[in-house]
């Protein structure tokens, strides 16, 4: 339960950060409370970097507090800019003539320092009183990581306040809307299919800012496809060419300004280019596994099927249906039969891919021979395999009625099937398939084997010239 509360708290914090309203000002400036007149001027910081011993009469707690926030300076006719709003509280003391406020960017390693001086006469009268100093003229960038220090003038050792501060990024509604650096620009493109090049044109972004462009595959995030290109802000030509390997429905163009946490825009114009999505089928001979790895996220039902030549139809294989929420769908122990295929079904219809149809995979062959009153069945294979044999009576074009004869056989062995009188006068089919794999396609040899039944010489043995005829079917065409 504790982790749930922490997650909820983080969500609330991020939501507040994004929705926080940033105050606007028309002019930056310096102000001091208690009616004290103060003025500021830039300082190098180095002259106040050496510290003095703290006088006995000066409390080390002379600096009370420091608070930092962001304000947005907006002047009509000019773009808005972000500034630090620094509020410091101190106790006036005759040993303190003012403050020095410095900001150091941990991103750019640049610093800005301002010295604030009090009028001596008024500060002496209010000795020991608390005074608040507010300064909002330090300009910062979006999403900048800032280290702010506040010291006394002169600087006394160990009398200092410091704080790290993160400037809001473009996710903040005000920053994203009014700060030019958060303008993600506008993307247009031209496609050269022959050269596999996307030319990207960028407009509507600050001229003094560099701009990044890349191609990516959009999953939960947009994953890199090659290196990104840089369009220099000082260049007048705002165009770049990017090469791609495959035109996929999840191929997107992404652009953003070259600063931390910049808002990104995406253009995904190839959603209808799904042709190559079904091609990435891989067979591993060592594990006899068949896998499909989608190059893009897609809602699809995948299953194996057996392609039939007679009806030009792919019959679904039971218990092979799988959804595609992940990056791989895998089938273990698959027969490399040329008619074993993969079917992909989406809301747009079905596509069938037969990865073993063009050869190059381990093959097996079934042969039958009618010898005397028996049908002999042989299997040959390039790999070690186990097979089953079934005898059936072909009653219709696509159906075969089992005759109850079922046999098991290994590679190199054969099985003899006795022919009965009932088998004559009809077309007998011998079906064979692998049993040492989870997914197989049966092959079938059909013939009227009874044409040789009972033919013999006077000695009762079959004539040698009529001893056999042989048919074979192999699993690879």
Secondary structure, 3 states (H helix, E strand, C coil): CHHHHHHHHHHHHHHHHHHCCCEEECCCCEEECCCCCEEEEECCCHHHCCCECCCCCCCCCCEEEEEEEEEEECCCCCCCEEEEEEEEEEECCCCCCEEEEEEEECCCCCEEEEEEEECHHHHHHCCCCEEEEEEEEEEECCCCEEEEEEEEECCECCCEEEEEEECCCCCCHHHHHHCHHHCCCEEEEEEECCCCEEEEEEECCCCCCCEEEEEEEECCCEEECCCCEEECCCCCCCEEEEECCCCCCCEEEEEEECCCCCCEEEECCCCCCCHHHHCCEEEECCCCEEEECCCCCCCCEEEEEEEECCCCEEEECCCCCEECCCCCEEECCECCCCCEEEEEEECCEEEEECCCCCCCCCCEEEEEEEECCEEEEEEEECCCCEEEEEEEEECCCCCEEEEEEEEEEECCCEEEEECCHHHCCCCEEEEEEECCCCECCCEEEEECHHHHCCCCCCCCCCCHHHCEEEEEEECCC
